[in-house]
């Protein structure tokens, strides 16, 4: 039965939606236990959409980090919140979709572009899950001035009787366990860790949390470069799918030494290279703006460092060039799914 009835608490000002959320800034290493006020609390960094659940006395609305109303995109999460979350509650968390034991960001994006009349089919085929990591209001009371430790205790009590698709995000103060999560959760598409101060208040718009991404090396085909062949500024990476070379990402700007290493082994492409003369500046080679693409003969394998954020085998964030792999052939690389 939905937890709705006359006289249930409303919501405090500023939490009726859209709701401003606290943000995180990137760091290269997992912060030590006492790096933040009150000590660090470590949580997995989920590869999904940041989503605030606003549960008032009569309904539930879902708000993105950018303030977009996504209620109609995730009716499965709305139904679960109506049934399991009491009125007067505001939750902060991440909406994710699991597929083949891995987080699938591409299926989330399909929810964004699917016509409203077809959302039900998406829900049935690939239901979403909501991973809560903070509670901003409870019983109509604003909790943002409470410490994270206090809010976490309230959230654990609240979530004790939840059932899927609602779940509580793991949290630990143990740096060794956090390191284990950092290493072992990557295979499931978890991007890394977020560290938060147990003694800190919730600060909308402030980047006081710390996030560290999990990176590992992988091999790609050098399919093109940005800039001239003798002084490339970025590498455009490719992999084969069903015999076709497709763009899977690009590197961050190359250091002079890296540029020289690539220039020494790259050769101009033949006329049958499938890529265009220009490539978009956005993710996946899209976007309104484009830059010239220097196509190269796709016979050089390069090792890059990448985070766990994938979409259909394509890297969603910039790659880091590591080195040329003359010991590998293009045929040694597995094809894209």
Helices and strands as residue ranges (DSSP letters): E 23-26, E 40-45, E 49-55, E 60-64, G 71-73, H 75-84, E 89-99, E 102-103, H 105-113, G 116-118, H 119-125, E 128-138, E 141-142, H 148-159, E 166-168, H 175-184, G 185-188, E 192-197, E 207-213, E 215-226, E 234-241, E 244-250, H 256-263, E 278-280, G 283-285, E 290-292, E 294-295, E 301-307, E 310-311, E 314-315, E 320-324, G 330-332
